Every structure is written in C-alpha cells, then in structure tokens.
Amino acid sequence: MNLLYKSTRNSEKTVTASEAILKGLADDGGLFVPTAIPKLSVSLDTLKNMTYQETAYAVMKEFFTDFTEAELKACIAKAYDDKFDTEEIAPLAKVEDAYYLELFHGATIAFKDMALSILPHLLTTSAKKNQAEKEIVILTATSGDTGKAALAGFADVEGTKIIVFYPKDGVSRVQELQMVTQKGSNTSVVAIHGNFDNAQSGVKEMFENKKLAEELGQAGYQLSSANSINIGRLVPQIVYYVYAYAKLLLNEEITEGEEINVVVPTGNFGNILAAYYAKQMGIPIAKLICASNENKVLFDFFQTGVYDKNRDFILTTSPSMDILISSNLERLIYLISGQDARRNSGFMQELKTEGIYKVSGEMKAELSDFAAGYATEEEVKQTIHDIYKNTGYVVDTHTAVASRVYKAYAEDSGDSRKTVIASTASPYKFVGSVMSAIDDKYKGMDELELLDELSRISGTEIPKAIDEIRSAKVCHCEECDVDKMEETVKAILGVNKNIGEK
C-alpha cells in the first residue's frame, strides 16, 4: 500500500512521504498527516525479539512507503549506531513501581536524538528521490534540546545548511553551551531576545511567507524543518514506544495484549502524539498521560476543551516544556474533528488571532485516551530528591514532571496498570537544577563544576557530549530581536546582502 499525506488545513491535495519530509510544513501552513494511521504488520510476539533497528524498520516501513527497503534500512543503520552509548538504544530502567524509558543515550543526551539522528538521512534521501536541486536550509526553533540534536545531526551534511533560533534566557547553561560550541561549516545558531513561542512563531511565519520562499528559491535554497512539525521527525518517535512494549513483553513484565499506561512530559505535543500513533498502530496502550509543568496550557485544555495561550509565560527548571503554543496538538485536533480540514483551520486561525479556541463537546469526548496532570516547581524538586533518596536513581527535571504526574494520577484514579515514563533527558543536561533538588548545598554552584559531583553521587560516567563542552570553543555568538529573524536568515544565507532593503 502506498500511504500518502495531506495537510491538516487542506484534505484535497496529497503528497508522498518523501515529499512531506522534504517540505516539512504544508504550503497552507498545515502539518502533514497520513491519510490513515497504518497497523503494524508484525505480531507482538515477533516484535519482542527484535533489535531497536529491526523495530524501527517494522514501524517506519508502514509510514514511509515510497522508500525502498534498502533506502530505509540504510537510513536506520546510519542513525542508530555507536552514536548511542548503549546497544539497546532506548533501555528501560525499573525504578520503584514504574519503567523509565531512557531516551537520552544519544549524541546530545536528550530524546530529540532518537529522531534527529535519522532525519538528515531521511531528508537527503527524500531530496534525491524528488530530484531536488536546491540546497536545503533547515530552519528550526528550539526550547533547548531540538537545537543541539538537529545541529549535531545536520553538521556538514552535504547539500544542507541549518539555522537554529533559541530563546537567549530560556535554556540551561549546558544546553546553550552545547549549541554555541557546535562545529560545522553549514551550522548557524542565533539567540533571540524573546521566549520559545516567539522563536517558533517566527520560524512558522517564514515557512508560510511565499515572498521569502521565492527569494530563497532564486538564490538556490529551499526551506525545510527539523522541528516535530516535520513528519520525518514524528514517525521515528513512534518506534521507541513500540520497542518499550516489546521489551516489557520479552522481560515477562507483562503478558501479550496486556494494556500499559504511558506518561510523557509534554511541551510541543510531538512526543506524546507519537505514543498515540503507536496505540493506533496496535500497541496495547490504555491511557496516554500528558504531564505539564507550570506552563499548563495542555493540562487546562484536556480538562476544559479550551486551548488558551493568553497567560503568563513561566520560566521553569524544565525549559524544554516552557511552551504555550503546542504545535503538534493540531494533528490531534484534526483527527478528533473527523479530519475536517476547514474546521481545523478555523481553530488555528482563532489561535493565531485571538490566542484561544474551544473544541465541541463531541470532540472533547474523543480525547478519552488521554489523561493530564501538572507539577509545580516545588513538586519537581521534591520528586528528584525523593527518587534519589529512595533508590539512588537520578532523573532530570522534565522526567521528574512526568514522575510526579504519574504518581498523582495513580493515586487519584486507582489505575494500577504497568506504566512507562518517557525519560526525555539526562540529568547531566540540567545539572544545576537536579543537584540543588538533591541537596540545597549545591544551590548556586557553577553547573560545569557540578558535573563531577553528579557523576560521583550517581555512580554514572559523565556523558561524552557533556564532557566535551567544558573545553570547547564558542563558535556562535549571534543574537537578534524577534522581528529581525527573517533578516537574520537572509544575512546568514547571503540573500539580499543589503538586509536593510525590503
């Protein structure tokens, strides 16, 4: 079967998987979704004995049907290799009564590596398949992790350039150093004077700007995205939920067909949407538990059916979730509206102009697969402290949000199903917040000095990705105001060299 893709804002036109990956965002500003979510064609019993790479092929071949077996397997082999510090790629750690799916064993020690290690290969393969002659410019906004993972994935990849925008005061010190020390002749990193939502909106506006596309095209460039708005980012994330279920089965933690719950610390909604897609593919997942920090726009949405970004933006110790516009939610809204592109477009227009929209009672009823909760800053700190004190296991701030929400959900609902918690980042990435949660004596200490102390108390090695930045040279110092993002992109690419011209 040849699976095609359509925009969440226009159901008439379809494109192939490779075309959707190459474009990143549809011309109308919508997100590409498959015309149907495919089912897995292998049994759970077969899956349990598969490697991560074999599982990746079993999932991705159902979505990327215009890739040959050789093309897809080559992409997978290049992505999931010794860049990861464990053969399992995504190991499960049983801690207390939950299973932590460790998604931080890649080159930049965050879950974004799981998809961004393969996206460059999917993208360059897609370009060849579609005889794309222009140089691909990856334009990305990051709340901390996507940026570094995308930079690492695309650094020196022939036929590509990558430009990453991040909020100047909205990422951890380690996250910032990881980005600004990135090598690669095709890489650019820009700090914006604003928050992540400003960065993300600025990037989306550039994708929707037809005049800009024309100017870049004349200069030999075409835009694409490494954000989870790109279906080539989203589909690889489905794999690790399928893999986690299979490994629980293999380890006899569950019986075949037994339902599990999945908890995901959520900002842009891509990671939990991937779990939802895994459920639609046939993985027995009961509840998808959406865990928010104090920027609880998603929690409020699941409670009320009203999405309202008109609120204060709070900087927290889990910065990758400091988001008020969850882009990937649009894919879910489109599904629960009965794949009504016009209706979905109306909601997105309301969000853009009024900052708020409300789904119908009928649509809200379609959200029964989801539960939601949020954790305060104090609860995050307490959770890190308690898990370490009780078990010696150290979690980062984002994983702590999920852990706290899981415990509250289990207590309130009485739901005792086995639960997988997506552990989205290494504690080394947020070492200052993690160590001060474990013991107040570490508060205010230099983050780079605390790395050795975290290694000592946790009995784990400092990841190579972190150790390297301590002595790495800063390669990127550029900053800009939010309203200068387009000019900055043109300047980097040498388009309209007199950037004062309009």
C-alpha positions as MATLAB code, in Angstrom:
seq = 'MNLLYKSTRNSEKTVTASEAILKGLADDGGLFVPTAIPKLSVSLDTLKNMTYQETAYAVMKEFFTDFTEAELKACIAKAYDDKFDTEEIAPLAKVEDAYYLELFHGATIAFKDMALSILPHLLTTSAKKNQAEKEIVILTATSGDTGKAALAGFADVEGTKIIVFYPKDGVSRVQELQMVTQKGSNTSVVAIHGNFDNAQSGVKEMFENKKLAEELGQAGYQLSSANSINIGRLVPQIVYYVYAYAKLLLNEEITEGEEINVVVPTGNFGNILAAYYAKQMGIPIAKLICASNENKVLFDFFQTGVYDKNRDFILTTSPSMDILISSNLERLIYLISGQDARRNSGFMQELKTEGIYKVSGEMKAELSDFAAGYATEEEVKQTIHDIYKNTGYVVDTHTAVASRVYKAYAEDSGDSRKTVIASTASPYKFVGSVMSAIDDKYKGMDELELLDELSRISGTEIPKAIDEIRSAKVCHCEECDVDKMEETVKAILGVNKNIGEK';
ca = [
       0.000    0.000    0.000;
       1.273    3.469   -0.881;
       0.489    5.701    2.116;
       0.001    9.346    1.204;
      -0.007   12.522    3.307;
      -2.290   15.537    3.410;
      -2.296   18.853    5.201;
      -4.326   19.380    8.381;
      -5.687   22.505    6.646;
      -6.438   21.079    3.186;
      -7.605   17.498    2.650;
      -7.749   17.758   -1.149;
      -4.079   17.597   -2.063;
      -1.913   14.590   -1.190;
       1.860   14.112   -1.291;
       4.186   11.144   -0.822;
       6.098   10.553    2.421;
       9.352   11.792    0.879;
       7.653   14.970   -0.385;
       6.168   15.594    3.085;
       9.572   15.092    4.739;
      11.263   17.389    2.239;
       8.709   20.207    2.619;
       8.433   19.969    6.415;
       5.335   22.177    6.533;
       2.489   22.230    4.005;
       2.163   25.293    1.738;
      -1.017   26.357    3.578;
       0.745   26.321    6.961;
      -0.805   22.999    7.956;
       1.020   19.920    9.238;
       1.301   16.773    7.158;
      -0.627   13.756    8.440;
      -1.026   10.292    6.916;
      -4.346    9.687    5.140;
      -4.729    6.759    7.577;
      -2.633    5.546   10.508;
      -1.332    2.135    9.424;
      -1.370   -1.012   11.541;
       1.791   -2.939   12.407;
       2.241   -5.915   10.102;
       4.241   -7.983   12.636;
       2.874   -9.626   15.766;
       3.751   -8.528   19.293;
       5.326  -11.953   19.791;
       7.651  -11.319   16.830;
       8.385   -7.752   17.946;
       9.653   -8.804   21.344;
      12.749  -10.462   19.850;
      13.631   -7.584   17.516;
      16.539   -5.191   17.926;
      15.873   -1.457   18.011;
      16.935   -1.175   14.381;
      14.601   -4.012   13.311;
      11.734   -2.427   15.266;
      12.460    0.908   13.571;
      12.132   -0.719   10.154;
       8.900   -2.531   11.128;
       7.326    0.807   12.135;
       8.761    3.178    9.538;
       8.098    0.983    6.505;
       4.364    1.336    7.202;
       4.607    5.154    7.044;
       7.370    5.792    4.513;
       6.029    3.609    1.727;
       7.801    5.347   -1.142;
      11.217    4.488    0.335;
      12.707    1.202   -0.857;
      13.684   -1.380    1.751;
      17.352   -0.675    1.026;
      16.918    3.102    1.360;
      15.061    2.894    4.655;
      17.382    0.295    6.179;
      20.391    2.423    5.173;
      18.885    5.460    6.944;
      18.219    3.368   10.061;
      21.708    1.831   10.090;
      23.367    5.256    9.834;
      21.168    6.690   12.594;
      21.179    4.030   15.295;
      24.847    3.123   15.558;
      27.669    3.800   18.017;
      26.492    7.411   18.429;
      24.392    5.829   21.155;
      26.225    4.662   24.274;
      24.123    1.520   24.662;
      23.294   -1.234   22.179;
      19.676   -1.180   23.326;
      19.429    2.460   22.091;
      16.436    3.080   24.437;
      16.800    0.943   27.599;
      14.080    0.539   30.232;
      15.001    1.095   33.880;
      12.611   -0.231   36.528;
      12.569    2.274   39.391;
      10.094    1.817   42.237;
       6.851    0.825   40.503;
       7.407    2.396   37.062;
       9.535    1.744   33.986;
      11.665    4.682   32.853;
      12.238    4.609   29.099;
      15.681    6.213   28.864;
      15.669    8.250   25.657;
      18.901   10.116   26.380;
      21.677    7.753   25.294;
      22.388    9.547   22.002;
      24.933   12.144   20.961;
      23.274   15.105   22.717;
      21.761   13.206   25.693;
      18.107   14.107   25.100;
      15.181   12.309   23.459;
      15.447   14.506   20.372;
      18.421   12.354   19.305;
      16.037    9.448   18.752;
      14.511   11.182   15.727;
      17.132   13.747   14.772;
      19.817   11.118   14.238;
      17.732    9.731   11.353;
      16.053   12.858    9.956;
      19.131   14.099    7.998;
      19.301   10.727    6.217;
      15.559   10.665    5.530;
      15.780   14.228    4.237;
      18.756   13.749    1.925;
      17.232   10.507    0.607;
      13.938   12.372    0.030;
      15.792   15.124   -1.850;
      17.364   12.562   -4.211;
      14.036   10.774   -4.721;
      12.388   14.046   -5.726;
      15.302   15.376   -7.822;
      15.554   18.402   -5.550;
      18.306   20.623   -6.923;
      18.207   23.404   -4.364;
      20.260   23.417   -1.180;
      18.062   22.512    1.798;
      18.006   25.068    4.622;
      16.852   23.536    7.899;
      15.139   26.275    9.884;
      14.469   25.347   13.492;
      13.240   26.899   16.723;
      14.319   25.208   19.938;
      13.392   25.329   23.591;
      16.767   23.731   24.297;
      17.113   20.160   23.070;
      15.927   20.066   19.456;
      18.508   22.696   18.517;
      21.596   20.774   19.569;
      20.292   17.433   18.331;
      19.445   18.955   14.932;
      22.800   20.738   14.726;
      24.644   17.511   15.518;
      22.566   15.570   13.009;
      22.986   18.019   10.125;
      26.540   19.270   10.765;
      28.486   19.031    7.487;
      25.719   17.009    5.766;
      26.216   17.773    2.074;
      23.512   19.842    0.390;
      22.152   21.262    3.662;
      22.500   24.297    5.901;
      20.961   24.562    9.363;
      19.912   27.698   11.254;
      18.717   27.321   14.865;
      16.940   30.018   16.889;
      16.752   29.699   20.693;
      15.482   31.992   23.497;
      18.513   33.750   24.985;
      17.482   33.364   28.628;
      15.220   30.347   28.221;
      17.644   27.392   28.157;
      20.027   25.852   30.673;
      23.720   26.767   30.668;
      24.636   23.294   29.428;
      22.020   23.452   26.646;
      23.344   26.827   25.495;
      26.961   25.669   25.523;
      26.033   22.555   23.562;
      24.591   24.736   20.809;
      27.068   27.614   20.650;
      30.084   25.269   20.552;
      28.674   23.240   17.631;
      31.161   22.826   14.787;
      30.242   22.504   11.123;
      30.635   24.886    8.190;
      26.889   24.688    7.473;
      25.678   25.441   11.024;
      24.345   28.735   12.432;
      22.951   29.409   15.916;
      21.072   32.596   16.841;
      19.835   33.661   20.289;
      16.610   35.654   20.105;
      15.501   38.282   22.593;
      12.230   36.551   23.451;
      10.814   33.192   24.506;
      10.426   29.872   22.676;
       6.925   30.669   21.429;
       8.345   33.821   19.780;
      11.040   31.711   18.117;
       8.579   29.045   16.973;
       6.074   31.600   15.634;
       8.862   33.430   13.792;
      10.018   30.216   12.126;
       6.464   29.207   11.144;
       5.861   32.663    9.653;
       8.956   32.245    7.490;
       7.666   28.891    6.238;
       4.345   30.494    5.328;
       5.972   33.505    3.631;
       5.610   32.965   -0.138;
       7.743   36.031   -0.993;
      10.595   34.720    1.156;
      10.327   31.280   -0.462;
      10.616   32.941   -3.875;
      13.666   34.989   -2.854;
      15.395   31.960   -1.336;
      14.487   29.851   -4.375;
      16.129   32.378   -6.695;
      19.252   32.141   -4.532;
      19.205   28.320   -4.787;
      17.695   27.470   -1.388;
      14.562   25.732   -0.137;
      13.367   25.645    3.481;
      12.680   22.506    5.476;
      12.191   21.838    9.166;
      13.789   19.690   11.845;
      11.065   20.519   14.369;
       8.463   17.882   15.197;
       6.139   19.625   12.742;
       8.110   17.518   10.199;
       6.537   14.074    9.805;
      10.094   12.744    9.377;
      10.714   13.741   12.993;
       7.457   12.397   14.353;
       7.392    8.878   12.875;
      10.790    7.798   14.307;
       9.449    8.713   17.756;
       6.707    6.079   17.438;
       9.407    3.418   17.343;
      10.531    3.666   20.943;
       7.019    3.187   22.336;
       6.620    0.033   20.228;
      10.078   -1.102   21.363;
       9.304   -0.416   25.041;
       6.155   -2.547   24.929;
       8.039   -5.356   23.175;
      10.823   -5.300   25.786;
       8.314   -5.442   28.683;
       6.884   -8.494   26.955;
      10.302  -10.072   26.439;
      11.231   -9.486   30.095;
       7.908  -11.051   31.181;
       6.903   -7.850   32.971;
       3.587   -8.015   31.074;
       1.623  -10.656   29.187;
       0.817  -10.353   25.489;
      -2.080   -7.957   24.939;
      -1.873   -6.523   28.467;
      -2.508   -2.778   28.400;
       0.041   -0.350   29.775;
      -0.077    3.375   30.505;
       2.429    5.843   29.086;
       3.390    9.141   30.738;
       5.109   11.828   28.666;
       6.465   15.195   29.849;
       4.966   17.389   27.187;
       5.641   20.782   25.634;
       5.126   20.782   21.886;
       2.947   17.619   21.986;
       5.032   15.662   19.450;
       6.392   13.025   21.832;
       3.008   12.084   23.292;
       1.398   12.220   19.844;
       3.928    9.570   18.761;
       2.697    7.374   21.635;
      -0.880    7.955   20.448;
       0.132    6.860   16.933;
       1.757    3.736   18.458;
      -1.574    2.950   20.112;
      -3.412    3.439   16.803;
      -0.914    1.054   15.171;
      -1.959   -1.694   17.590;
       0.226   -1.339   20.697;
      -1.954   -2.026   23.781;
      -1.733    1.371   25.477;
      -4.607    2.298   27.777;
      -4.006    5.864   28.964;
      -1.695    8.458   27.491;
      -0.881   10.732   30.409;
       0.124   14.243   29.383;
       2.428   15.772   32.004;
       2.878   19.561   32.065;
       4.986   21.916   34.140;
       3.635   25.238   35.442;
       3.010   26.332   31.821;
      -0.030   24.069   31.965;
      -1.820   25.087   28.778;
      -2.227   21.408   27.751;
      -3.479   20.332   31.180;
      -6.129   23.048   31.043;
      -7.079   22.022   27.504;
      -7.665   18.386   28.451;
      -9.689   19.493   31.474;
     -11.902   22.021   29.696;
     -11.659   21.606   25.912;
     -10.444   25.219   25.746;
      -6.963   25.944   24.419;
      -5.916   29.342   25.755;
      -2.389   30.671   25.320;
      -3.342   34.057   26.798;
      -1.457   33.667   30.066;
       1.898   34.486   31.616;
       4.865   32.594   30.198;
       6.711   30.994   33.114;
      10.418   30.153   33.007;
      10.846   26.850   34.863;
      13.597   24.339   35.625;
      12.169   22.158   32.814;
      12.762   24.667   29.983;
      12.131   22.284   27.085;
       8.487   22.302   28.185;
       8.189   26.066   28.595;
       5.794   26.337   25.674;
       2.352   27.917   25.281;
       1.730   27.007   21.621;
       1.906   23.219   21.287;
       2.249   22.878   17.519;
       1.678   19.141   17.264;
      -1.674   19.351   19.008;
      -3.002   20.472   15.623;
      -2.554   16.915   14.315;
      -4.739   15.579   17.138;
      -7.336   18.355   16.720;
      -7.560   17.447   13.027;
      -8.194   13.787   13.899;
     -10.846   14.445   16.551;
     -12.631   16.895   14.237;
     -13.273   13.948   11.912;
     -10.381   15.043    9.659;
     -12.281   18.219    8.836;
      -9.561   20.486    7.414;
     -11.814   23.561    7.248;
     -12.880   23.207   10.872;
      -9.299   22.656   11.982;
      -8.160   25.725   10.015;
     -10.784   27.744   11.851;
      -9.400   26.685   15.235;
      -5.835   27.512   14.167;
      -6.916   30.919   12.850;
      -8.639   31.641   16.185;
      -5.457   30.640   17.988;
      -3.407   32.970   15.803;
      -5.723   35.983   16.069;
      -7.379   35.565   19.493;
      -4.950   33.187   21.237;
      -7.809   30.843   22.157;
     -10.183   28.246   20.719;
     -12.729   25.820   22.135;
     -13.482   22.348   20.780;
     -17.024   20.948   20.818;
     -18.282   18.548   23.486;
     -18.310   15.836   20.829;
     -14.643   16.464   20.021;
     -13.684   16.585   23.703;
     -15.259   13.141   24.132;
     -12.763   11.878   21.523;
      -9.936   12.704   23.943;
     -10.800    9.861   26.325;
      -7.478    8.108   25.573;
      -5.722   10.966   27.365;
      -5.325   11.956   30.992;
      -3.435   15.050   32.108;
      -1.690   16.495   35.109;
       0.901   19.089   36.001;
       3.698   19.522   38.511;
       4.728   22.698   40.314;
       8.379   23.702   40.616;
       8.375   22.630   44.262;
       6.894   19.228   43.350;
       9.545   18.706   40.647;
      12.311   19.447   43.145;
      10.793   17.136   45.766;
      10.375   14.324   43.223;
      14.049   14.436   42.160;
      15.066   14.437   45.816;
      12.778   11.567   46.836;
      13.596    9.261   43.912;
      17.322    9.707   44.575;
      16.963    9.280   48.325;
      14.821    6.137   47.986;
      16.576    4.440   45.074;
      19.838    6.197   44.132;
      18.406    6.821   40.645;
      18.749   10.380   39.345;
      16.150   11.885   36.988;
      16.244   15.206   35.188;
      13.667   17.945   35.735;
      11.447   17.013   32.751;
      11.330   13.348   33.754;
      10.527   14.476   37.298;
       7.467   16.341   35.979;
       6.262   13.087   34.410;
       7.068   11.040   37.509;
       5.144   13.391   39.789;
       2.136   13.475   37.455;
       2.197    9.660   37.193;
       2.104    9.242   40.982;
      -0.750   11.740   41.347;
      -2.704   10.060   38.525;
      -2.257    6.568   40.022;
      -3.401    7.765   43.451;
      -6.404    9.711   42.166;
      -7.628    7.130   39.646;
      -6.712    3.859   41.333;
      -5.364    2.761   37.925;
      -2.655    0.194   38.701;
      -1.601   -0.712   35.154;
       2.112   -1.091   34.457;
       3.397    2.326   33.411;
       6.184    3.522   31.118;
       7.534    7.016   31.823;
       9.322    8.733   28.959;
      12.637    9.868   30.453;
      13.456   12.607   27.997;
      16.825   13.992   29.086;
      19.925   13.065   31.030;
      20.213   14.674   34.471;
      23.627   15.956   33.328;
      21.861   18.317   30.937;
      20.135   20.141   33.814;
      22.763   19.503   36.448;
      22.246   22.742   38.405;
      18.526   22.167   38.995;
      18.983   18.444   39.614;
      21.793   18.774   42.158;
      20.145   21.597   44.109;
      17.000   19.422   44.320;
      19.026   16.542   45.730;
      20.739   18.769   48.299;
      20.412   22.517   48.925;
      24.177   22.751   49.474;
      24.661   22.598   45.696;
      22.446   25.614   45.032;
      24.209   28.404   43.175;
      27.309   26.350   42.354;
      28.732   26.517   38.835;
      26.980   23.983   36.600;
      30.181   22.756   34.993;
      31.713   22.054   38.424;
      28.621   20.110   39.471;
      29.051   17.582   36.646;
      31.764   15.714   38.535;
      29.690   15.739   41.703;
      26.664   14.276   39.879;
      28.908   11.559   38.467;
      30.153   10.751   41.975;
      26.787   10.569   43.727;
      25.008    8.696   40.927;
      27.804    6.272   40.079;
      27.465    7.123   36.372;
      30.002    8.409   33.886;
      29.807   11.980   32.610;
      28.444   11.612   29.060;
      30.941   12.375   26.312;
      28.611   15.048   24.902;
      28.814   16.968   28.170;
      32.486   16.392   28.916;
      33.434   17.841   25.523;
      31.722   21.216   26.025;
      33.772   22.039   29.101;
      36.747   22.935   26.934;
      35.033   23.514   23.568;
      35.447   26.804   21.715;
      32.365   29.011   21.281;
      31.618   29.175   17.536;
      28.295   31.087   17.518;
      27.600   34.459   19.179;
      24.820   35.924   17.027;
      21.725   37.442   18.656;
      18.665   39.188   17.207;
      15.292   40.665   18.108;
      12.195   38.621   17.303;
      11.197   40.924   14.444;
      14.629   40.559   12.819;
      14.583   36.756   12.385;
      13.863   36.849    8.648;
      16.551   39.470    8.032;
      18.994   37.353   10.029;
      18.257   34.262    7.928;
      18.790   36.240    4.710;
      22.056   37.653    6.044;
      23.343   34.192    7.010;
      22.478   32.838    3.565;
      23.809   35.910    1.753;
      20.401   36.658    0.230;
      19.771   40.412   -0.349;
      23.151   41.325    1.037;
      21.826   44.781    1.859;
      19.485   43.485    4.568;
      18.018   46.947    5.015;
      16.302   46.520    1.649;
      12.706   45.327    1.645;
];
